[in-house]
Amino acid sequence: MGPQITAVLNHKLIAEPRQFVSEYSFSLRGLAARITIRTYLEPDGRYYFEQSHHIHTPIQMDPYLMGNRWAETEELAVRAAVAPLLSHYEVAIRQGCKPTEDWLIPDDKFFHPE
C-alpha cells in the first residue's frame, strides 16, 4: 500500500484495510469444482489469504478449517492455503477413497462477485 493510500485509509471509522494482491484458481484431479485462493497485503506488510473451499474427506472427522491466515510473503500465504488441501486429499486417496465433489466444502464467507 502506497503512503498516499495508507493516509486515505487511516481514519478512525476504517477498520482492517487490505490491498488485493492476487487470485489463483485451480481444481484437484478428479474433482470438477474450482478452488480459488486470494491474497491481500495488510498495512503491516503481512499477507492475508482466503480460500473458496475447505476439504473434508471421508477419513477426516471435520472439514479442515484454516486457523492462521497470515504469512510473511505471498508465496508462504498461497502455500499455507494449498498444502492442507493437497495433504488431506493425498492421504484419502492413499487409503483407497475415491474423490467425490462433496469433499470440497464452499466457504460461505468467501466473496463471489456476480
Stockholm file with secondary structure:
# STOCKHOLM 1.0

chainA/1-114         MGPQITAVLNHKLIAEPRQFVSEYSFSLRGLAARITIRTYLEPDGRYYFEQSHHIHTPIQMDPYLMGNRWAETEELAVRAAVAPLLSHYEVAIRQGCKPTEDWLIPDDKFFHPE
#=GR chainA/1-114 SS CCHHHHHHHCCTTCCSCCEEEEEEEECCTTCCCCEEEEEEECTTSCEEEEESEEECCTTCSSCCCCSCCEESSHHHHHHHHHHHHHHHHHHHHHTTCCCCGGGEEECTTSCCCC
#=GC SS_cons         CCHHHHHHHCCTTCCSCCEEEEEEEECCTTCCCCEEEEEEECTTSCEEEEESEEECCTTCSSCCCCSCCEESSHHHHHHHHHHHHHHHHHHHHHTTCCCCGGGEEECTTSCCCC
//
